Amino acid sequence: MTAIHSIYKVLHLIGIRKILFIFFIIISIFQFFKGKKNKQINLNLSDEELEETYSKNEEGLFPWEANTDDSPKSIPKDAKRHIYKKAGPKRGRW
């Protein structure tokens, strides 16, 4: 009983809020660096891994490289106009 009582006194003197705050900061820093490491790993894909994941077309281009023409001539005449104010979620409307 005296060991538990002495541990309680030490925690009370230090303050449980301070301990929890320091613990939270340490976990947050750890998660930040873990996410940064995973992001670097995903960004550094080699050409072989890209070719395994995505297939090239007949011209030897990946899907995101195939159609890069964004001029007004490339837009079909029957295309619908995108209205940016109505594109979001309808919060509070019926």
Rosetta silent file (secondary structure, phi, psi, omega in degrees, C-alpha in Angstrom):
SEQUENCE: MTAIHSIYKVLHLIGIRKILFIFFIIISIFQFFKGKKNKQINLNLSDEELEETYSKNEEGLFPWEANTDDSPKSIPKDAKRHIYKKAGPKRGRW
SCORE:     score description
SCORE:     0.000 S_00000001
   1 L     0.000  -30.804 -178.138    0.000    0.000    0.000 S_00000001
   2 H   -72.098  -31.847  178.736    2.872    2.360    0.669 S_00000001
   3 H   -67.840  -42.576  179.117    4.284    1.910   -2.852 S_00000001
   4 H   -65.855  -39.694  179.338    0.961    2.803   -4.439 S_00000001
   5 H   -65.143  -39.827  179.785    0.608    5.740   -2.069 S_00000001
   6 H   -69.579  -36.948  176.602    4.103    7.022   -2.928 S_00000001
   7 H   -64.400  -41.921  178.274    3.414    6.667   -6.683 S_00000001
   8 H   -61.512  -40.570  179.098    0.180    8.614   -6.211 S_00000001
   9 H   -64.336  -41.650  179.597    2.064   11.365   -4.353 S_00000001
  10 H   -64.425  -45.261  178.116    4.668   11.627   -7.131 S_00000001
  11 H   -63.059  -36.278  179.746    1.963   11.814   -9.814 S_00000001
  12 H   -69.738  -38.608  179.058    0.126   14.406   -7.765 S_00000001
  13 H   -67.576  -42.565  179.923    3.255   16.533   -7.336 S_00000001
  14 H   -71.955  -41.676 -178.599    4.129   16.360  -11.037 S_00000001
  15 L   100.277  118.845 -177.264    0.561   16.743  -12.146 S_00000001
  16 H   -65.678  -31.012  179.044   -1.259   14.187  -14.265 S_00000001
  17 H   -64.761  -39.590  178.729   -2.203   16.869  -16.796 S_00000001
  18 H   -65.063  -40.932  179.653    1.445   17.644  -17.452 S_00000001
  19 H   -64.555  -46.181  179.173    2.233   13.967  -17.938 S_00000001
  20 H   -63.694  -38.293  178.637   -0.671   13.494  -20.337 S_00000001
  21 H   -64.238  -45.598  178.690    0.311   16.641  -22.257 S_00000001
  22 H   -63.863  -41.000  177.984    3.928   15.483  -22.640 S_00000001
  23 H   -61.928  -43.086  177.933    2.715   12.014  -23.655 S_00000001
  24 H   -62.350  -44.057  179.585    0.394   13.553  -26.269 S_00000001
  25 H   -62.400  -43.370 -179.827    3.216   15.713  -27.688 S_00000001
  26 H   -63.393  -44.789  179.278    5.560   12.716  -27.943 S_00000001
  27 H   -65.145  -39.534  179.047    2.933   10.599  -29.735 S_00000001
  28 H   -63.291  -43.468  178.422    2.097   13.488  -32.091 S_00000001
  29 H   -63.744  -42.200  178.792    5.749   13.971  -33.039 S_00000001
  30 H   -60.946  -45.846  179.871    6.131   10.238  -33.588 S_00000001
  31 H   -65.615  -36.505  178.429    3.061   10.092  -35.853 S_00000001
  32 H   -61.492  -49.157 -178.752    4.243   13.161  -37.804 S_00000001
  33 H   -69.912  -31.297  176.410    7.617   11.634  -38.615 S_00000001
  34 H   -65.210  -44.745  177.895    6.030    8.261  -39.377 S_00000001
  35 H   -65.378  -37.668  178.773    3.667    9.889  -41.896 S_00000001
  36 H   -65.171  -39.479  179.035    6.510   11.900  -43.406 S_00000001
  37 H   -66.022  -43.835  179.473    8.559    8.729  -43.869 S_00000001
  38 H   -64.283  -36.503  179.307    5.637    6.892  -45.504 S_00000001
  39 H   -66.437  -40.485  178.072    5.022    9.838  -47.827 S_00000001
  40 H   -65.075  -38.227  179.179    8.670    9.847  -48.935 S_00000001
  41 H   -64.873  -42.235 -178.229    8.531    6.117  -49.605 S_00000001
  42 H   -71.265  -30.148 -179.109    5.401    6.512  -51.744 S_00000001
  43 H   -76.583  -24.672 -175.545    6.821    9.455  -53.707 S_00000001
  44 L   -96.876   49.858  176.836   10.023    7.657  -54.617 S_00000001
  45 L   -75.392  138.072  177.822    8.532    4.942  -56.810 S_00000001
  46 L   -81.712  168.225  179.521   10.925    3.572  -59.370 S_00000001
  47 H   -63.361  -34.924  179.275   10.072    3.225  -63.050 S_00000001
  48 H   -66.182  -40.137  178.805    9.758   -0.549  -62.680 S_00000001
  49 H   -67.803  -36.929  176.807    7.213   -0.199  -59.868 S_00000001
  50 H   -63.175  -43.019 -179.564    5.245    2.334  -61.928 S_00000001
  51 H   -68.151  -30.397  176.303    5.160   -0.027  -64.904 S_00000001
  52 H   -70.316  -37.743 -176.627    3.999   -2.879  -62.661 S_00000001
  53 H   -79.964  -46.035 -176.565    1.177   -0.750  -61.237 S_00000001
  54 L  -115.908  147.281  179.192    0.105    1.179  -64.360 S_00000001
  55 L  -103.049  146.659  178.203    0.117    0.069  -67.967 S_00000001
  56 L   -89.918  155.515  177.974    1.323    2.196  -70.859 S_00000001
  57 L   -86.060 -169.131 -175.950   -0.701    2.691  -74.032 S_00000001
  58 L   -64.759  -27.957 -178.920    0.448    1.981  -77.618 S_00000001
  59 L   -85.078   -2.376  179.546    2.441    5.214  -77.747 S_00000001
  60 L    83.576   26.408 -179.239    4.382    4.323  -74.597 S_00000001
  61 L  -114.621  146.970  173.751    2.664    6.871  -72.333 S_00000001
  62 L   -72.908  164.503 -177.765    1.094    6.456  -68.918 S_00000001
  63 H   -58.450  -35.618 -178.778   -2.623    7.357  -68.549 S_00000001
  64 H   -79.623  -11.697  177.576   -1.843   10.767  -67.012 S_00000001
  65 H   -96.853  -13.436 -171.169    0.596   11.572  -69.820 S_00000001
  66 H   -68.568  -51.741 -175.716   -1.674   10.591  -72.706 S_00000001
  67 L  -114.757   94.707  179.640   -4.051   13.558  -72.926 S_00000001
  68 L  -110.195   10.246 -179.722   -2.356   16.789  -71.862 S_00000001
  69 L   -83.449  107.610  179.403   -4.158   19.070  -74.316 S_00000001
  70 L  -113.520   26.253  179.098   -6.192   21.487  -72.209 S_00000001
  71 L   -75.748  160.289  178.604   -6.793   24.117  -74.853 S_00000001
  72 H   -61.675  -24.390  179.351  -10.344   25.387  -75.558 S_00000001
  73 H   -68.431  -25.087 -177.578  -10.277   23.561  -78.906 S_00000001
  74 H   -81.119  -10.737 -179.815  -10.124   20.195  -77.120 S_00000001
  75 L   -82.272  126.443  179.743  -13.425   20.812  -75.274 S_00000001
  76 L   -66.272  155.058 -176.935  -16.393   19.270  -77.119 S_00000001
  77 L   -69.079  -28.609 -178.341  -19.213   21.590  -78.181 S_00000001
  78 L   -93.794   16.474 -179.420  -21.874   19.637  -76.233 S_00000001
  79 L   -72.338  142.089  178.356  -19.926   19.716  -72.926 S_00000001
  80 L   -80.223  142.554  178.877  -21.828   20.909  -69.857 S_00000001
  81 L   -77.778  137.314  178.865  -20.528   24.013  -68.146 S_00000001
  82 L   -89.179  117.841  178.959  -19.221   23.503  -64.608 S_00000001
  83 L   -98.181  111.561 -169.782  -20.803   25.993  -62.211 S_00000001
  84 H   -70.194  -27.130 -178.656  -18.416   26.243  -59.294 S_00000001
  85 H   -74.890  -22.530 -179.207  -20.882   27.722  -56.773 S_00000001
  86 H  -102.039    6.451 -174.585  -23.261   24.764  -57.143 S_00000001
  87 L   -82.515  -23.512 -175.178  -20.600   22.056  -57.152 S_00000001
  88 L   -79.853 -179.040  178.892  -20.247   21.665  -53.377 S_00000001
  89 L   -69.184  151.054 -176.882  -22.421   19.810  -50.888 S_00000001
  90 L   -92.786   80.200 -179.403  -25.874   21.225  -50.226 S_00000001
  91 L   -83.088  126.415  174.912  -25.622   22.005  -46.508 S_00000001
  92 L    77.083    5.620  179.008  -28.790   23.346  -44.967 S_00000001
  93 L  -109.359  155.263  178.441  -30.723   23.323  -48.241 S_00000001
  94 L  -106.398    0.000    0.000  -33.700   21.147  -49.208 S_00000001
